[in-house]
């Protein structure tokens, strides 16, 4: 049970921190290394990073962010 909890926390941390940061700030200047990183994150998190990028960038498209004084 403790192992499953630790695994769930690790996957959540990886998706919410590492994969999220990678979407906004690719780690490498090389397209090949970035694609390799996307593949590794896909295997690690069990979710295709191309789909995660598409869904996440829709979040930033406008209607998903709470409006404030700047828009």
Jmol script that loads the backbone (N, CA, C; Angstrom):
load data "model"
ATOM      1  N   UNK A   1       0.821  -1.200   0.000  1.00  0.00           N
ATOM      2  CA  UNK A   1       0.000   0.000   0.000  1.00  0.00           C
ATOM      3  C   UNK A   1       0.865   1.264   0.000  1.00  0.00           C
ATOM      4  N   UNK A   2       1.903   1.278   0.815  1.00  0.00           N
ATOM      5  CA  UNK A   2       2.785   2.446   0.870  1.00  0.00           C
ATOM      6  C   UNK A   2       3.503   2.628  -0.466  1.00  0.00           C
ATOM      7  N   UNK A   3       3.880   1.529  -1.108  1.00  0.00           N
ATOM      8  CA  UNK A   3       4.540   1.609  -2.405  1.00  0.00           C
ATOM      9  C   UNK A   3       3.628   2.208  -3.468  1.00  0.00           C
ATOM     10  N   UNK A   4       2.355   1.812  -3.453  1.00  0.00           N
ATOM     11  CA  UNK A   4       1.396   2.348  -4.420  1.00  0.00           C
ATOM     12  C   UNK A   4       1.170   3.839  -4.187  1.00  0.00           C
ATOM     13  N   UNK A   5       1.125   4.240  -2.940  1.00  0.00           N
ATOM     14  CA  UNK A   5       0.954   5.660  -2.622  1.00  0.00           C
ATOM     15  C   UNK A   5       2.159   6.467  -3.083  1.00  0.00           C
ATOM     16  N   UNK A   6       3.344   5.954  -2.824  1.00  0.00           N
ATOM     17  CA  UNK A   6       4.565   6.629  -3.257  1.00  0.00           C
ATOM     18  C   UNK A   6       4.629   6.726  -4.782  1.00  0.00           C
ATOM     19  N   UNK A   7       4.236   5.655  -5.453  1.00  0.00           N
ATOM     20  CA  UNK A   7       4.227   5.652  -6.920  1.00  0.00           C
ATOM     21  C   UNK A   7       3.246   6.704  -7.447  1.00  0.00           C
ATOM     22  N   UNK A   8       2.060   6.787  -6.865  1.00  0.00           N
ATOM     23  CA  UNK A   8       1.062   7.767  -7.298  1.00  0.00           C
ATOM     24  C   UNK A   8       1.565   9.194  -7.087  1.00  0.00           C
ATOM     25  N   UNK A   9       2.226   9.442  -5.976  1.00  0.00           N
ATOM     26  CA  UNK A   9       2.780  10.765  -5.704  1.00  0.00           C
ATOM     27  C   UNK A   9       3.874  11.092  -6.717  1.00  0.00           C
ATOM     28  N   UNK A  10       4.720  10.117  -7.028  1.00  0.00           N
ATOM     29  CA  UNK A  10       5.811  10.331  -7.982  1.00  0.00           C
ATOM     30  C   UNK A  10       5.270  10.653  -9.375  1.00  0.00           C
ATOM     31  N   UNK A  11       4.245   9.939  -9.813  1.00  0.00           N
ATOM     32  CA  UNK A  11       3.647  10.201 -11.126  1.00  0.00           C
ATOM     33  C   UNK A  11       3.000  11.583 -11.141  1.00  0.00           C
ATOM     34  N   UNK A  12       2.280  11.915 -10.097  1.00  0.00           N
ATOM     35  CA  UNK A  12       1.651  13.235 -10.010  1.00  0.00           C
ATOM     36  C   UNK A  12       2.680  14.348 -10.021  1.00  0.00           C
ATOM     37  N   UNK A  13       3.754  14.181  -9.267  1.00  0.00           N
ATOM     38  CA  UNK A  13       4.809  15.191  -9.245  1.00  0.00           C
ATOM     39  C   UNK A  13       5.442  15.329 -10.627  1.00  0.00           C
ATOM     40  N   UNK A  14       5.702  14.217 -11.256  1.00  0.00           N
ATOM     41  CA  UNK A  14       6.334  14.255 -12.581  1.00  0.00           C
ATOM     42  C   UNK A  14       5.443  14.963 -13.590  1.00  0.00           C
ATOM     43  N   UNK A  15       4.164  14.653 -13.572  1.00  0.00           N
ATOM     44  CA  UNK A  15       3.242  15.262 -14.528  1.00  0.00           C
ATOM     45  C   UNK A  15       3.057  16.746 -14.231  1.00  0.00           C
ATOM     46  N   UNK A  16       2.852  17.088 -12.962  1.00  0.00           N
ATOM     47  CA  UNK A  16       2.562  18.480 -12.611  1.00  0.00           C
ATOM     48  C   UNK A  16       3.793  19.372 -12.595  1.00  0.00           C
ATOM     49  N   UNK A  17       4.963  18.814 -12.419  1.00  0.00           N
ATOM     50  CA  UNK A  17       6.168  19.644 -12.333  1.00  0.00           C
ATOM     51  C   UNK A  17       7.052  19.483 -13.565  1.00  0.00           C
ATOM     52  N   UNK A  18       7.582  18.291 -13.778  1.00  0.00           N
ATOM     53  CA  UNK A  18       8.554  18.081 -14.845  1.00  0.00           C
ATOM     54  C   UNK A  18       7.906  18.235 -16.219  1.00  0.00           C
ATOM     55  N   UNK A  19       6.825  17.502 -16.471  1.00  0.00           N
ATOM     56  CA  UNK A  19       6.184  17.549 -17.788  1.00  0.00           C
ATOM     57  C   UNK A  19       5.595  18.934 -18.067  1.00  0.00           C
ATOM     58  N   UNK A  20       5.006  19.558 -17.049  1.00  0.00           N
ATOM     59  CA  UNK A  20       4.440  20.893 -17.222  1.00  0.00           C
ATOM     60  C   UNK A  20       5.528  21.906 -17.555  1.00  0.00           C
ATOM     61  N   UNK A  21       6.633  21.861 -16.851  1.00  0.00           N
ATOM     62  CA  UNK A  21       7.741  22.770 -17.135  1.00  0.00           C
ATOM     63  C   UNK A  21       8.304  22.517 -18.536  1.00  0.00           C
ATOM     64  N   UNK A  22       8.377  21.259 -18.933  1.00  0.00           N
ATOM     65  CA  UNK A  22       8.903  20.909 -20.256  1.00  0.00           C
ATOM     66  C   UNK A  22       8.039  21.494 -21.373  1.00  0.00           C
ATOM     67  N   UNK A  23       6.728  21.545 -21.177  1.00  0.00           N
ATOM     68  CA  UNK A  23       5.837  22.118 -22.192  1.00  0.00           C
ATOM     69  C   UNK A  23       6.162  23.589 -22.417  1.00  0.00           C
ATOM     70  N   UNK A  24       6.374  24.322 -21.335  1.00  0.00           N
ATOM     71  CA  UNK A  24       6.631  25.754 -21.446  1.00  0.00           C
ATOM     72  C   UNK A  24       8.090  26.079 -21.750  1.00  0.00           C
ATOM     73  N   UNK A  25       9.013  25.221 -21.318  1.00  0.00           N
ATOM     74  CA  UNK A  25      10.447  25.470 -21.479  1.00  0.00           C
ATOM     75  C   UNK A  25      11.151  24.181 -21.890  1.00  0.00           C
ATOM     76  N   UNK A  26      11.184  23.876 -23.201  1.00  0.00           N
ATOM     77  CA  UNK A  26      11.882  22.656 -23.619  1.00  0.00           C
ATOM     78  C   UNK A  26      13.304  22.635 -23.057  1.00  0.00           C
ATOM     79  N   UNK A  27      13.734  21.459 -22.659  1.00  0.00           N
ATOM     80  CA  UNK A  27      15.014  21.326 -21.956  1.00  0.00           C
ATOM     81  C   UNK A  27      16.227  21.476 -22.858  1.00  0.00           C
ATOM     82  N   UNK A  28      16.071  21.202 -24.150  1.00  0.00           N
ATOM     83  CA  UNK A  28      17.213  21.183 -25.073  1.00  0.00           C
ATOM     84  C   UNK A  28      16.958  22.071 -26.278  1.00  0.00           C
ATOM     85  N   UNK A  29      18.007  22.471 -26.952  1.00  0.00           N
ATOM     86  CA  UNK A  29      17.857  23.167 -28.231  1.00  0.00           C
ATOM     87  C   UNK A  29      17.693  22.168 -29.370  1.00  0.00           C
ATOM     88  N   UNK A  30      18.100  20.936 -29.146  1.00  0.00           N
ATOM     89  CA  UNK A  30      17.991  19.881 -30.148  1.00  0.00           C
ATOM     90  C   UNK A  30      16.567  19.317 -30.181  1.00  0.00           C
ATOM     91  N   UNK A  31      15.952  19.341 -31.371  1.00  0.00           N
ATOM     92  CA  UNK A  31      14.613  18.750 -31.523  1.00  0.00           C
ATOM     93  C   UNK A  31      14.630  17.268 -31.194  1.00  0.00           C
ATOM     94  N   UNK A  32      15.697  16.574 -31.583  1.00  0.00           N
ATOM     95  CA  UNK A  32      15.795  15.141 -31.319  1.00  0.00           C
ATOM     96  C   UNK A  32      15.783  14.865 -29.812  1.00  0.00           C
ATOM     97  N   UNK A  33      16.575  15.611 -29.053  1.00  0.00           N
ATOM     98  CA  UNK A  33      16.620  15.393 -27.601  1.00  0.00           C
ATOM     99  C   UNK A  33      15.300  15.759 -26.928  1.00  0.00           C
ATOM    100  N   UNK A  34      14.634  16.782 -27.431  1.00  0.00           N
ATOM    101  CA  UNK A  34      13.323  17.130 -26.879  1.00  0.00           C
ATOM    102  C   UNK A  34      12.296  16.045 -27.185  1.00  0.00           C
ATOM    103  N   UNK A  35      12.323  15.485 -28.382  1.00  0.00           N
ATOM    104  CA  UNK A  35      11.399  14.385 -28.721  1.00  0.00           C
ATOM    105  C   UNK A  35      11.698  13.155 -27.878  1.00  0.00           C
ATOM    106  N   UNK A  36      12.977  12.893 -27.649  1.00  0.00           N
ATOM    107  CA  UNK A  36      13.369  11.773 -26.797  1.00  0.00           C
ATOM    108  C   UNK A  36      12.867  11.990 -25.363  1.00  0.00           C
ATOM    109  N   UNK A  37      12.953  13.209 -24.878  1.00  0.00           N
ATOM    110  CA  UNK A  37      12.440  13.533 -23.548  1.00  0.00           C
ATOM    111  C   UNK A  37      10.930  13.363 -23.503  1.00  0.00           C
ATOM    112  N   UNK A  38      10.223  13.808 -24.543  1.00  0.00           N
ATOM    113  CA  UNK A  38       8.769  13.607 -24.609  1.00  0.00           C
ATOM    114  C   UNK A  38       8.421  12.126 -24.555  1.00  0.00           C
ATOM    115  N   UNK A  39       9.179  11.320 -25.272  1.00  0.00           N
ATOM    116  CA  UNK A  39       8.938   9.877 -25.272  1.00  0.00           C
ATOM    117  C   UNK A  39       9.166   9.292 -23.880  1.00  0.00           C
ATOM    118  N   UNK A  40      10.245   9.705 -23.215  1.00  0.00           N
ATOM    119  CA  UNK A  40      10.530   9.206 -21.864  1.00  0.00           C
ATOM    120  C   UNK A  40       9.431   9.629 -20.891  1.00  0.00           C
ATOM    121  N   UNK A  41       8.962  10.875 -20.992  1.00  0.00           N
ATOM    122  CA  UNK A  41       7.880  11.333 -20.119  1.00  0.00           C
ATOM    123  C   UNK A  41       6.577  10.587 -20.401  1.00  0.00           C
ATOM    124  N   UNK A  42       6.340  10.268 -21.670  1.00  0.00           N
ATOM    125  CA  UNK A  42       5.154   9.483 -22.026  1.00  0.00           C
ATOM    126  C   UNK A  42       5.204   8.113 -21.358  1.00  0.00           C
ATOM    127  N   UNK A  43       6.343   7.455 -21.424  1.00  0.00           N
ATOM    128  CA  UNK A  43       6.472   6.141 -20.786  1.00  0.00           C
ATOM    129  C   UNK A  43       6.371   6.248 -19.274  1.00  0.00           C
ATOM    130  N   UNK A  44       6.984   7.258 -18.713  1.00  0.00           N
ATOM    131  CA  UNK A  44       6.996   7.411 -17.258  1.00  0.00           C
ATOM    132  C   UNK A  44       5.618   7.737 -16.700  1.00  0.00           C
ATOM    133  N   UNK A  45       4.908   8.655 -17.360  1.00  0.00           N
ATOM    134  CA  UNK A  45       3.633   9.126 -16.814  1.00  0.00           C
ATOM    135  C   UNK A  45       2.426   8.364 -17.340  1.00  0.00           C
ATOM    136  N   UNK A  46       2.610   7.612 -18.400  1.00  0.00           N
ATOM    137  CA  UNK A  46       1.495   6.848 -18.947  1.00  0.00           C
ATOM    138  C   UNK A  46       0.502   7.697 -19.718  1.00  0.00           C
ATOM    139  N   UNK A  47       0.903   8.916 -20.084  1.00  0.00           N
ATOM    140  CA  UNK A  47       0.030   9.810 -20.850  1.00  0.00           C
ATOM    141  C   UNK A  47       0.857  10.411 -21.985  1.00  0.00           C
ATOM    142  N   UNK A  48       0.355  10.367 -23.219  1.00  0.00           N
ATOM    143  CA  UNK A  48       1.108  10.926 -24.336  1.00  0.00           C
ATOM    144  C   UNK A  48       1.358  12.422 -24.148  1.00  0.00           C
ATOM    145  N   UNK A  49       2.598  12.817 -24.252  1.00  0.00           N
ATOM    146  CA  UNK A  49       2.944  14.218 -24.026  1.00  0.00           C
ATOM    147  C   UNK A  49       2.425  15.128 -25.129  1.00  0.00           C
ATOM    148  N   UNK A  50       2.251  14.621 -26.342  1.00  0.00           N
ATOM    149  CA  UNK A  50       1.681  15.450 -27.401  1.00  0.00           C
ATOM    150  C   UNK A  50       0.231  15.813 -27.056  1.00  0.00           C
ATOM    151  N   UNK A  51      -0.511  14.867 -26.486  1.00  0.00           N
ATOM    152  CA  UNK A  51      -1.882  15.140 -26.065  1.00  0.00           C
ATOM    153  C   UNK A  51      -1.881  16.101 -24.876  1.00  0.00           C
ATOM    154  N   UNK A  52      -1.000  15.867 -23.917  1.00  0.00           N
ATOM    155  CA  UNK A  52      -0.914  16.737 -22.739  1.00  0.00           C
ATOM    156  C   UNK A  52      -0.587  18.171 -23.159  1.00  0.00           C
ATOM    157  N   UNK A  53       0.346  18.337 -24.106  1.00  0.00           N
ATOM    158  CA  UNK A  53       0.696  19.679 -24.595  1.00  0.00           C
ATOM    159  C   UNK A  53      -0.522  20.342 -25.219  1.00  0.00           C
ATOM    160  N   UNK A  54      -1.254  19.632 -26.066  1.00  0.00           N
ATOM    161  CA  UNK A  54      -2.419  20.192 -26.749  1.00  0.00           C
ATOM    162  C   UNK A  54      -3.471  20.628 -25.733  1.00  0.00           C
ATOM    163  N   UNK A  55      -3.796  19.752 -24.800  1.00  0.00           N
ATOM    164  CA  UNK A  55      -4.808  20.065 -23.784  1.00  0.00           C
ATOM    165  C   UNK A  55      -4.345  21.236 -22.913  1.00  0.00           C
ATOM    166  N   UNK A  56      -3.086  21.203 -22.509  1.00  0.00           N
ATOM    167  CA  UNK A  56      -2.594  22.250 -21.628  1.00  0.00           C
ATOM    168  C   UNK A  56      -2.537  23.604 -22.326  1.00  0.00           C
ATOM    169  N   UNK A  57      -2.126  23.636 -23.572  1.00  0.00           N
ATOM    170  CA  UNK A  57      -2.059  24.906 -24.278  1.00  0.00           C
ATOM    171  C   UNK A  57      -3.451  25.470 -24.551  1.00  0.00           C
ATOM    172  N   UNK A  58      -4.454  24.620 -24.658  1.00  0.00           N
ATOM    173  CA  UNK A  58      -5.837  25.104 -24.746  1.00  0.00           C
ATOM    174  C   UNK A  58      -6.217  25.819 -23.465  1.00  0.00           C
ATOM    175  N   UNK A  59      -5.676  25.348 -22.340  1.00  0.00           N
ATOM    176  CA  UNK A  59      -5.921  25.992 -21.053  1.00  0.00           C
ATOM    177  C   UNK A  59      -5.439  27.443 -21.081  1.00  0.00           C
ATOM    178  N   UNK A  60      -4.352  27.702 -21.790  1.00  0.00           N
ATOM    179  CA  UNK A  60      -3.799  29.044 -21.874  1.00  0.00           C
ATOM    180  C   UNK A  60      -4.393  29.867 -23.023  1.00  0.00           C
ATOM    181  N   UNK A  61      -5.319  29.300 -23.767  1.00  0.00           N
ATOM    182  CA  UNK A  61      -5.858  29.982 -24.949  1.00  0.00           C
ATOM    183  C   UNK A  61      -6.743  31.171 -24.593  1.00  0.00           C
ATOM    184  N   UNK A  62      -7.203  31.262 -23.356  1.00  0.00           N
ATOM    185  CA  UNK A  62      -7.978  32.443 -22.994  1.00  0.00           C
ATOM    186  C   UNK A  62      -9.134  32.169 -22.065  1.00  0.00           C
ATOM    187  N   UNK A  63     -10.027  31.292 -22.437  1.00  0.00           N
ATOM    188  CA  UNK A  63     -11.242  31.105 -21.650  1.00  0.00           C
ATOM    189  C   UNK A  63     -11.040  30.287 -20.387  1.00  0.00           C
ATOM    190  N   UNK A  64      -9.915  29.619 -20.255  1.00  0.00           N
ATOM    191  CA  UNK A  64      -9.711  28.766 -19.087  1.00  0.00           C
ATOM    192  C   UNK A  64      -9.020  29.500 -17.937  1.00  0.00           C
ATOM    193  N   UNK A  65      -8.430  30.654 -18.210  1.00  0.00           N
ATOM    194  CA  UNK A  65      -7.778  31.425 -17.146  1.00  0.00           C
ATOM    195  C   UNK A  65      -8.770  32.411 -16.541  1.00  0.00           C
ATOM    196  N   UNK A  66      -8.686  32.575 -15.251  1.00  0.00           N
ATOM    197  CA  UNK A  66      -9.572  33.496 -14.556  1.00  0.00           C
ATOM    198  C   UNK A  66      -9.221  34.945 -14.934  1.00  0.00           C
ATOM    199  N   UNK A  67     -10.188  35.724 -15.377  1.00  0.00           N
ATOM    200  CA  UNK A  67      -9.898  37.113 -15.751  1.00  0.00           C
ATOM    201  C   UNK A  67      -9.450  37.925 -14.529  1.00  0.00           C
ATOM    202  N   UNK A  68      -8.548  38.879 -14.767  1.00  0.00           N
ATOM    203  CA  UNK A  68      -8.139  39.793 -13.728  1.00  0.00           C
ATOM    204  C   UNK A  68      -8.069  41.196 -14.313  1.00  0.00           C
ATOM    205  N   UNK A  69      -7.413  42.131 -13.639  1.00  0.00           N
ATOM    206  CA  UNK A  69      -7.356  43.507 -14.109  1.00  0.00           C
ATOM    207  C   UNK A  69      -6.622  43.658 -15.436  1.00  0.00           C
ATOM    208  N   UNK A  70      -5.787  42.684 -15.802  1.00  0.00           N
ATOM    209  CA  UNK A  70      -5.039  42.738 -17.057  1.00  0.00           C
ATOM    210  C   UNK A  70      -5.715  41.975 -18.192  1.00  0.00           C
ATOM    211  N   UNK A  71      -6.872  41.442 -17.953  1.00  0.00           N
ATOM    212  CA  UNK A  71      -7.562  40.685 -19.005  1.00  0.00           C
ATOM    213  C   UNK A  71      -7.919  39.293 -18.606  1.00  0.00           C
TER     214      UNK A  71
END
end "model"
wireframe off; spacefill off
backbone 0.3
color backbone group
